[in-house]
């Protein structure tokens, strides 16, 4: 299996099934910030990345898990309609 390097915006799956997206790479601290499907933000040291045995995967079809919204929030929306800012994974982070 080839080593999958962290790339912002790419989705990965751990061997235990945990799905996450790379949201930032901090070269100064040598860390990779990840956001789990449920919205939880975590950090991984870059040197540990190859040990995680990750598989790159497509973004999930049900992307709403990470934005903590219920199906009722989308009443009347077409399936193809995305909320503004969805294309930017950092748009949902609090800047304060």
C-alpha positions in Angstrom: 0.0 0.0 0.0 1.4 3.4 -1.0 1.7 6.1 1.7 -1.1 8.7 1.4 0.2 12.2 2.1 -2.0 14.8 3.7 -3.6 17.3 1.3 -6.0 20.0 2.4 -9.5 19.1 1.3 -8.8 15.3 0.9 -10.8 12.7 2.8 -9.3 9.7 4.5 -10.5 6.6 6.3 -8.6 5.0 9.2 -8.5 1.2 9.4 -11.2 1.4 12.2 -13.6 3.1 9.7 -13.2 6.7 11.1 -13.7 9.2 8.3 -12.0 12.6 8.3 -10.9 15.5 6.1 -7.6 17.3 6.2 -8.4 21.0 6.9 -5.0 22.5 7.6 -1.3 21.7 7.6 0.9 23.6 10.0 4.5 23.3 8.8 5.9 25.4 11.7 4.4 23.0 14.3 4.7 19.9 12.0 1.1 19.0 12.5 -1.9 18.2 10.3 -5.3 19.4 11.5 -8.2 17.0 10.6 -12.0 17.3 11.0 -13.8 14.1 11.7 -17.1 13.5 9.9 -19.0 14.6 13.1 -17.3 18.0 13.1 -14.6 17.3 15.8 -11.3 19.0 15.1 -8.1 17.0 15.9 -4.4 17.3 15.3 -1.9 14.7 14.1 1.9 15.0 14.1 3.2 14.9 10.5 5.9 12.3 11.5 3.1 10.0 12.7 1.0 10.3 9.4 2.6 7.3 7.7 1.9 5.1 10.7 -1.9 5.7 10.5 -2.3 3.3 7.5 -4.9 5.6 5.9 -6.8 5.1 2.7 -7.8 8.1 0.6 -11.5 8.1 0.0 -14.1 10.3 -1.8 -16.0 12.9 0.3 -19.1 11.3 1.8 -22.4 11.8 0.0 -24.0 12.9 3.2 -21.7 15.8 4.0 -24.1 17.2 6.6 -22.5 15.3 9.5 -19.7 17.7 9.9 -21.8 20.8 9.8 -24.1 19.6 12.6 -27.4 20.3 10.8 -30.6 18.3 10.9 -32.6 17.3 7.8 -35.3 19.7 8.9 -32.9 22.6 8.2 -33.1 21.7 4.5 -36.9 21.5 4.0 -37.7 22.8 0.6 -34.1 22.7 -0.7 -33.1 20.8 -3.8 -30.7 17.9 -3.3 -28.1 19.6 -5.4 -28.2 22.9 -3.4 -25.3 23.3 -1.0 -25.2 26.0 1.8 -22.9 28.9 1.0 -19.3 28.3 2.1 -19.6 24.5 1.7 -16.7 24.5 -0.8 -14.4 25.9 1.8 -13.7 23.5 4.6 -12.3 26.3 6.8 -15.4 28.5 6.4 -17.1 26.6 9.3 -14.2 27.2 11.8 -14.6 29.9 14.4 -11.9 32.6 13.8 -12.1 34.0 17.4 
